[in-house]
């Protein structure tokens, strides 16, 4: 395997030339094994991890032409892998159809995991309720929650990733955007919490 720095420079070079197939191939060759190991550790199932990896690969090929390299290739790859995992698990949870009262707000910050007998039905139901509500949010709000709650990116980094390329290098603009996103983040969390409480009251009625 190529050293990370050499690998990253070659991926960026292919990307800059518009050689997206070559760039994607290098990403999979260089990071595929570690991404697969990461997914297996998260979902504790090789078969499920393989399905998520397939989704990750599809998103990789589709997303490379529009990617902005404000962070390293490795960081971007793991953001993509996490997003693939969330989308896969959210799709699986939507058909559960259970309506268990939400009693644990901390579930908002948990890594998603497939249901298991080791977890209580109430806990599983609380998490399922949270993820179903999150899935109903606008895509931009889902992305913001993921960047902060699960990826723990610094606010400046979140701002750079979301700003257009032409503005991402302007530090004063980045700071202003980071402040705006902090406020938006709180609004989204409050809205999600309120919707969860409403769902809980509806379940009790």
Order of alpha helices (4+ residues) and beta strands (2+ residues): alpha-alpha-alpha-alpha-alpha-alpha-alpha-alpha
